Amino acid sequence: MVKKSNISSDFLAAAVDVRCTFQTLVVLIVAALVVGAVYLTAESGYLMQEDEEEQKVRPAGCDLFSGRWVYDNESYPLYKEEECTFMSDQLACGKFGRSDLSFQHWRWQPHQCDLPRYNATALLERLRNKRLVFVGDSLNRGQWVSMVCLVDKVIPRGRKYMHNNGSALITFKAKDYNAKIEFYWAPLLVESNSDDPVSHRLPDRIVRAQAIEKHARHWNDADILVFNTYLWWRRPQIKVLWGSFNTSDGIYKKIKMLRSYEMALKTWSDWLEIHVNRTKTQLFFMSMSPTHERAEEWGRMKGENCYSETEMISKEGFIGDGTDPNMMRIVDSALGELKARGVNVQMINITQLSEYRKEGHPSIHRKQWEPLTEEQKSNPLGYADCIHWCLPGVPDVWNELLYAYIFN
């Protein structure tokens, strides 16, 4: 009986131990579930906070093109002129004597949101095994130089190169990404007598308004295309050719500029509709870049221009005579018709924000074919460049806007 009692006592003790162990296990499991739930709730809240922050940066419907310039000498410029391996002498204003560099420290601040911070490495990753091609005139070329300078500093020496064989196409390549950022010279988009990238200073412009294949074959397989065409059309009339430059049986006729511009954009639109890969290619059109050649528009003496300007225009909504709203409307119409045909071309509207920046041009601090002589510098009315933009400068902001749309 004693032996039986001891066995029962041992069994009961073991049962108690098992029950206590089980209860402890249950407590631990419940505790783990509670902690997990708290963690997931916190993580969910954190993710929701991240989403909210992202919405604050780029809320739906935010107009990136409506805003103001903010002086920022901590974050800007995004690169240094002398450190950009491939800087253009035409745009290197500091190199050619400009001492006031405050124009480099302005950033664009949209009214209802923030521009995403430009990340050169992220852009190169997006461009891995791809082509980003700027097509247009020297203003688009300036934006291309800006884009190259923006990525240049994150690419090691020897892992990048520039190729220009004298043709209209110039290629910058980041070797480790197999990424190409290119510029193709086509100032009127369609074929013209201004298509040579060097010998093109022609007062009598002739376009084949219905011919674009000569150019388009160079950017047919691009993954991102950025177009512009504006300044080369600024003539009361443009001579249009039906036929070929290589034959004598063509028909020439002078046509009002707006109509010839409309014809050229129709040819460009038709090519995009037929040839572009809508599932692969991102398409952008840069709006007109304003000029500042008439200082009386902002209160200076008649006959002066952007020379010696160091401050931007403060009048909100300022529009100068260098901007043609009718041409902008033609572009809007062309892009609207393309969208109706299933081709989405995003307009990057740089016009208004650039209108304020009369101090951002090279003026006499530049090299075109040769550096300006002292005699030429003493005549800023004749030699100041109030069309192109110094770098670093305004075109960097154009590329920040483009960057935001590429990643949209």
URNORQUI-V440321 format. One record per residue. N is the residue number from 1. RES is the residue in one small letter. SS is DSSP state (~ for helix, > for strand, _ for the rest). OMEGA is omega in whole degrees, 0 to 359 (* if undefined). D_FIRST is the distance of its C-alpha to the first C-alpha in Angstrom with 1 decimal. Layout:
((N | RES | SS | OMEGA | D_FIRST) (N | RES | SS | OMEGA | D_FIRST))
This chain:
((1 | m | _ | 179 | 0.0) (2 | v | ~ | 180 | 3.8) (3 | k | ~ | 179 | 5.3) (4 | k | ~ | 180 | 5.0) (5 | s | ~ | 179 | 6.1) (6 | n | ~ | 179 | 8.6) (7 | i | ~ | 180 | 9.9) (8 | s | ~ | 180 | 10.6) (9 | s | ~ | 178 | 12.2) (10 | d | ~ | 181 | 14.2) (11 | f | ~ | 180 | 15.3) (12 | l | ~ | 179 | 16.4) (13 | a | ~ | 178 | 18.3) (14 | a | ~ | 180 | 19.9) (15 | a | ~ | 178 | 20.9) (16 | v | ~ | 179 | 22.4) (17 | d | ~ | 179 | 24.3) (18 | v | ~ | 181 | 25.6) (19 | r | ~ | 179 | 26.7) (20 | c | ~ | 178 | 28.4) (21 | t | ~ | 180 | 30.0) (22 | f | ~ | 179 | 31.2) (23 | q | ~ | 178 | 32.6) (24 | t | ~ | 179 | 34.3) (25 | l | ~ | 179 | 35.8) (26 | v | ~ | 180 | 37.0) (27 | v | ~ | 181 | 38.6) (28 | l | ~ | 179 | 40.3) (29 | i | ~ | 179 | 41.6) (30 | v | ~ | 180 | 42.9) (31 | a | ~ | 180 | 44.5) (32 | a | ~ | 180 | 46.0) (33 | l | ~ | 180 | 47.4) (34 | v | ~ | 180 | 48.9) (35 | v | ~ | 179 | 50.5) (36 | g | ~ | 180 | 51.8) (37 | a | ~ | 178 | 53.2) (38 | v | ~ | 181 | 54.9) (39 | y | ~ | 181 | 56.3) (40 | l | ~ | 178 | 57.6) (41 | t | ~ | 179 | 59.1) (42 | a | ~ | 180 | 60.7) (43 | e | ~ | 178 | 61.9) (44 | s | ~ | 178 | 63.3) (45 | g | ~ | 179 | 65.0) (46 | y | ~ | 179 | 66.4) (47 | l | ~ | 178 | 67.7) (48 | m | ~ | 179 | 69.2) (49 | q | ~ | 178 | 70.8) (50 | e | ~ | 179 | 72.2) (51 | d | ~ | 180 | 73.6) (52 | e | ~ | 179 | 75.1) (53 | e | ~ | 179 | 76.6) (54 | e | ~ | 179 | 78.0) (55 | q | ~ | 177 | 79.5) (56 | k | ~ | 180 | 81.1) (57 | v | ~ | 183 | 82.7) (58 | r | _ | 180 | 83.9) (59 | p | _ | 180 | 83.5) (60 | a | _ | 178 | 84.6) (61 | g | _ | 180 | 88.3) (62 | c | _ | 178 | 89.1) (63 | d | _ | 181 | 92.7) (64 | l | _ | 186 | 92.7) (65 | f | _ | 178 | 96.4) (66 | s | _ | 183 | 96.9) (67 | g | > | 181 | 96.3) (68 | r | > | 177 | 97.9) (69 | w | > | 181 | 98.4) (70 | v | > | 179 | 96.4) (71 | y | > | 184 | 97.3) (72 | d | _ | 182 | 94.5) (73 | n | _ | 175 | 95.4) (74 | e | _ | 183 | 91.7) (75 | s | _ | 185 | 90.7) (76 | y | _ | 6 | 94.2) (77 | p | _ | 182 | 95.9) (78 | l | _ | 175 | 93.2) (79 | y | _ | 179 | 94.9) (80 | k | _ | 183 | 97.9) (81 | e | ~ | 186 | 101.2) (82 | e | ~ | 181 | 101.7) (83 | e | ~ | 178 | 98.3) (84 | c | _ | 185 | 98.7) (85 | t | _ | 189 | 99.6) (86 | f | _ | 179 | 101.5) (87 | m | _ | 178 | 103.2) (88 | s | _ | 178 | 106.5) (89 | d | _ | 179 | 109.6) (90 | q | _ | 187 | 110.8) (91 | l | _ | 183 | 107.9) (92 | a | _ | 189 | 107.3) (93 | c | _ | 178 | 109.0) (94 | g | _ | 180 | 107.9) (95 | k | _ | 184 | 109.1) (96 | f | _ | 164 | 112.5) (97 | g | _ | 180 | 113.1) (98 | r | _ | 183 | 111.1) (99 | s | _ | 179 | 110.0) (100 | d | _ | 183 | 108.4) (101 | l | _ | 181 | 105.0) (102 | s | ~ | 180 | 103.5) (103 | f | ~ | 182 | 103.7) (104 | q | ~ | 191 | 100.7) (105 | h | ~ | 180 | 98.3) (106 | w | > | 175 | 98.2) (107 | r | > | 181 | 95.3) (108 | w | > | 181 | 95.3) (109 | q | > | 175 | 93.0) (110 | p | > | 186 | 92.6) (111 | h | _ | 189 | 92.6) (112 | q | _ | 184 | 89.3) (113 | c | _ | 178 | 87.2) (114 | d | _ | 170 | 87.1) (115 | l | _ | 174 | 88.3) (116 | p | _ | 181 | 85.5) (117 | r | _ | 180 | 85.8) (118 | y | _ | 180 | 87.6) (119 | n | _ | 185 | 85.2) (120 | a | ~ | 180 | 87.2) (121 | t | ~ | 178 | 84.2) (122 | a | ~ | 179 | 82.9) (123 | l | ~ | 179 | 86.4) (124 | l | ~ | 175 | 86.6) (125 | e | ~ | 178 | 83.3) (126 | r | ~ | 182 | 84.6) (127 | l | _ | 180 | 87.7) (128 | r | _ | 181 | 85.9) (129 | n | _ | 183 | 87.8) (130 | k | _ | 177 | 90.1) (131 | r | > | 169 | 93.6) (132 | l | > | 186 | 94.6) (133 | v | > | 171 | 98.4) (134 | f | > | 182 | 100.7) (135 | v | > | 177 | 103.9) (136 | g | > | 187 | 107.0) (137 | d | _ | 185 | 109.4) (138 | s | ~ | 176 | 109.4) (139 | l | ~ | 174 | 107.3) (140 | n | ~ | 176 | 104.6) (141 | r | ~ | 176 | 105.2) (142 | g | ~ | 177 | 104.6) (143 | q | ~ | 176 | 101.3) (144 | w | ~ | 177 | 100.4) (145 | v | ~ | 177 | 101.2) (146 | s | ~ | 181 | 99.0) (147 | m | ~ | 178 | 96.1) (148 | v | ~ | 179 | 96.6) (149 | c | ~ | 181 | 96.7) (150 | l | ~ | 180 | 93.5) (151 | v | ~ | 187 | 91.5) (152 | d | ~ | 189 | 93.4) (153 | k | _ | 180 | 91.6) (154 | v | _ | 180 | 88.1) (155 | i | _ | 182 | 89.4) (156 | p | _ | 176 | 89.7) (157 | r | _ | 180 | 93.2) (158 | g | _ | 180 | 94.0) (159 | r | _ | 179 | 91.6) (160 | k | > | 176 | 94.2) (161 | y | > | 177 | 97.8) (162 | m | > | 181 | 100.7) (163 | h | > | 177 | 102.9) (164 | n | _ | 182 | 106.3) (165 | n | _ | 180 | 108.8) (166 | g | _ | 179 | 111.5) (167 | s | _ | 180 | 110.5) (168 | a | _ | 183 | 109.4) (169 | l | > | 176 | 105.7) (170 | i | > | 186 | 104.0) (171 | t | > | 168 | 100.5) (172 | f | > | 182 | 97.9) (173 | k | > | 170 | 94.9) (174 | a | > | 191 | 91.5) (175 | k | ~ | 185 | 90.5) (176 | d | ~ | 179 | 86.8) (177 | y | ~ | 189 | 86.5) (178 | n | _ | 183 | 89.3) (179 | a | > | 180 | 90.5) (180 | k | > | 172 | 94.2) (181 | i | > | 193 | 95.9) (182 | e | > | 172 | 99.5) (183 | f | > | 177 | 102.7) (184 | y | > | 182 | 105.3) (185 | w | > | 174 | 108.8) (186 | a | _ | 191 | 110.0) (187 | p | _ | 178 | 111.6) (188 | l | _ | 182 | 112.6) (189 | l | _ | 176 | 109.7) (190 | v | _ | 181 | 112.2) (191 | e | > | 182 | 114.7) (192 | s | > | 175 | 117.5) (193 | n | _ | 179 | 120.2) (194 | s | _ | 189 | 117.9) (195 | d | _ | 177 | 115.2) (196 | d | _ | 185 | 116.1) (197 | p | _ | 179 | 113.6) (198 | v | _ | 183 | 116.4) (199 | s | _ | 184 | 119.8) (200 | h | _ | 181 | 119.1) (201 | r | _ | 187 | 121.2) (202 | l | _ | 177 | 123.3) (203 | p | _ | 181 | 125.0) (204 | d | _ | 185 | 125.7) (205 | r | _ | 179 | 122.2) (206 | i | > | 179 | 122.0) (207 | v | > | 166 | 118.9) (208 | r | > | 191 | 118.1) (209 | a | _ | 181 | 116.1) (210 | q | _ | 183 | 114.8) (211 | a | _ | 180 | 113.7) (212 | i | _ | 187 | 110.5) (213 | e | ~ | 179 | 109.3) (214 | k | ~ | 180 | 111.0) (215 | h | ~ | 191 | 108.5) (216 | a | ~ | 180 | 105.5) (217 | r | _ | 180 | 104.9) (218 | h | _ | 179 | 103.9) (219 | w | _ | 183 | 101.1) (220 | n | _ | 185 | 100.2) (221 | d | _ | 180 | 96.6) (222 | a | _ | 178 | 95.7) (223 | d | _ | 176 | 92.3) (224 | i | > | 180 | 93.6) (225 | l | > | 180 | 97.2) (226 | v | > | 184 | 98.9) (227 | f | > | 163 | 102.5) (228 | n | _ | 169 | 105.3) (229 | t | _ | 183 | 109.0) (230 | y | _ | 191 | 111.2) (231 | l | ~ | 183 | 113.8) (232 | w | ~ | 177 | 115.7) (233 | w | ~ | 188 | 116.5) (234 | r | _ | 174 | 118.2) (235 | r | _ | 178 | 121.7) (236 | p | _ | 178 | 123.7) (237 | q | > | 177 | 124.0) (238 | i | > | 178 | 122.4) (239 | k | > | 181 | 124.2) (240 | v | > | 181 | 122.3) (241 | l | > | 167 | 122.9) (242 | w | > | 186 | 122.5) (243 | g | _ | 183 | 122.7) (244 | s | _ | 174 | 122.0) (245 | f | _ | 184 | 123.0) (246 | n | _ | 179 | 124.1) (247 | t | _ | 183 | 126.7) (248 | s | _ | 185 | 129.8) (249 | d | _ | 179 | 129.5) (250 | g | _ | 179 | 126.9) (251 | i | > | 179 | 127.5) (252 | y | > | 176 | 127.2) (253 | k | > | 175 | 127.1) (254 | k | > | 183 | 126.5) (255 | i | > | 178 | 123.8) (256 | k | > | 189 | 122.6) (257 | m | ~ | 184 | 119.7) (258 | l | ~ | 180 | 117.1) (259 | r | ~ | 180 | 117.9) (260 | s | ~ | 176 | 117.7) (261 | y | ~ | 178 | 114.4) (262 | e | ~ | 179 | 113.1) (263 | m | ~ | 181 | 114.3) (264 | a | ~ | 180 | 112.6) (265 | l | ~ | 175 | 109.2) (266 | k | ~ | 178 | 109.5) (267 | t | ~ | 178 | 109.9) (268 | w | ~ | 180 | 106.9) (269 | s | ~ | 181 | 104.8) (270 | d | ~ | 179 | 105.7) (271 | w | ~ | 180 | 104.7) (272 | l | ~ | 182 | 101.3) (273 | e | ~ | 185 | 100.7) (274 | i | ~ | 193 | 101.4) (275 | h | ~ | 187 | 100.1) (276 | v | _ | 175 | 97.3) (277 | n | _ | 189 | 93.7) (278 | r | _ | 179 | 92.2) (279 | t | _ | 185 | 88.6) (280 | k | _ | 194 | 89.2) (281 | t | _ | 171 | 92.1) (282 | q | > | 186 | 92.1) (283 | l | > | 180 | 95.6) (284 | f | > | 176 | 97.1) (285 | f | > | 179 | 100.6) (286 | m | > | 178 | 101.7) (287 | s | _ | 188 | 103.9) (288 | m | _ | 176 | 107.2) (289 | s | _ | 184 | 107.4) (290 | p | _ | 175 | 109.9) (291 | t | _ | 180 | 112.8) (292 | h | _ | 185 | 114.3) (293 | e | _ | 182 | 117.9) (294 | r | _ | 186 | 119.6) (295 | a | ~ | 179 | 118.8) (296 | e | ~ | 179 | 120.7) (297 | e | ~ | 178 | 117.7) (298 | w | ~ | 169 | 115.7) (299 | g | _ | 177 | 118.5) (300 | r | _ | 182 | 120.2) (301 | m | _ | 176 | 123.8) (302 | k | _ | 180 | 125.1) (303 | g | _ | 177 | 125.4) (304 | e | _ | 181 | 122.4) (305 | n | _ | 185 | 119.1) (306 | c | _ | 182 | 115.6) (307 | y | _ | 177 | 117.1) (308 | s | _ | 178 | 115.8) (309 | e | _ | 179 | 113.3) (310 | t | _ | 179 | 110.2) (311 | e | _ | 180 | 108.6) (312 | m | _ | 177 | 107.4) (313 | i | _ | 185 | 108.9) (314 | s | _ | 182 | 107.1) (315 | k | _ | 182 | 108.5) (316 | e | _ | 180 | 105.6) (317 | g | _ | 181 | 106.4) (318 | f | _ | 174 | 109.4) (319 | i | _ | 180 | 110.9) (320 | g | _ | 181 | 113.9) (321 | d | _ | 178 | 116.6) (322 | g | _ | 180 | 114.9) (323 | t | _ | 182 | 112.4) (324 | d | _ | 180 | 113.4) (325 | p | ~ | 180 | 111.2) (326 | n | ~ | 177 | 113.0) (327 | m | ~ | 177 | 111.7) (328 | m | ~ | 180 | 108.2) (329 | r | ~ | 177 | 108.4) (330 | i | ~ | 177 | 109.5) (331 | v | ~ | 179 | 106.4) (332 | d | ~ | 180 | 104.2) (333 | s | ~ | 180 | 105.8) (334 | a | ~ | 180 | 105.3) (335 | l | ~ | 177 | 101.6) (336 | g | ~ | 178 | 101.1) (337 | e | ~ | 177 | 102.7) (338 | l | ~ | 180 | 100.6) (339 | k | ~ | 178 | 97.4) (340 | a | ~ | 178 | 98.5) (341 | r | _ | 175 | 98.8) (342 | g | _ | 179 | 95.3) (343 | v | _ | 185 | 96.2) (344 | n | _ | 175 | 94.7) (345 | v | > | 182 | 96.8) (346 | q | > | 174 | 95.6) (347 | m | > | 172 | 98.4) (348 | i | > | 190 | 97.8) (349 | n | _ | 182 | 100.0) (350 | i | _ | 193 | 101.2) (351 | t | ~ | 185 | 104.6) (352 | q | ~ | 182 | 104.1) (353 | l | ~ | 179 | 101.9) (354 | s | ~ | 179 | 104.4) (355 | e | ~ | 184 | 107.4) (356 | y | _ | 194 | 106.5) (357 | r | _ | 180 | 106.5) (358 | k | _ | 182 | 110.2) (359 | e | _ | 187 | 109.4) (360 | g | _ | 184 | 107.2) (361 | h | _ | 180 | 110.1) (362 | p | _ | 185 | 111.5) (363 | s | > | 180 | 115.0) (364 | i | _ | 184 | 117.0) (365 | h | _ | 187 | 114.0) (366 | r | _ | 170 | 113.6) (367 | k | > | 177 | 114.8) (368 | q | _ | 172 | 116.0) (369 | w | _ | 175 | 117.8) (370 | e | _ | 175 | 119.0) (371 | p | > | 179 | 118.3) (372 | l | _ | 175 | 120.6) (373 | t | _ | 178 | 123.7) (374 | e | ~ | 178 | 124.5) (375 | e | ~ | 179 | 127.3) (376 | q | ~ | 179 | 124.9) (377 | k | ~ | 180 | 122.4) (378 | s | _ | 179 | 125.3) (379 | n | _ | 184 | 125.6) (380 | p | ~ | 178 | 122.2) (381 | l | ~ | 182 | 123.8) (382 | g | ~ | 189 | 124.5) (383 | y | ~ | 178 | 121.7) (384 | a | _ | 177 | 118.6) (385 | d | > | 180 | 115.8) (386 | c | _ | 182 | 114.4) (387 | i | _ | 181 | 112.8) (388 | h | _ | 187 | 110.1) (389 | w | _ | 175 | 107.3) (390 | c | _ | 173 | 106.3) (391 | l | _ | 353 | 103.0) (392 | p | _ | 182 | 100.5) (393 | g | _ | 188 | 101.3) (394 | v | ~ | 181 | 101.5) (395 | p | ~ | 175 | 100.7) (396 | d | ~ | 177 | 97.3) (397 | v | ~ | 174 | 96.4) (398 | w | ~ | 181 | 97.6) (399 | n | ~ | 173 | 95.1) (400 | e | ~ | 177 | 92.3) (401 | l | ~ | 177 | 93.1) (402 | l | ~ | 178 | 93.2) (403 | y | ~ | 180 | 89.9) (404 | a | ~ | 181 | 88.3) (405 | y | ~ | 178 | 89.6) (406 | i | ~ | 182 | 88.6) (407 | f | _ | 182 | 85.0) (408 | n | _ | * | 85.1))
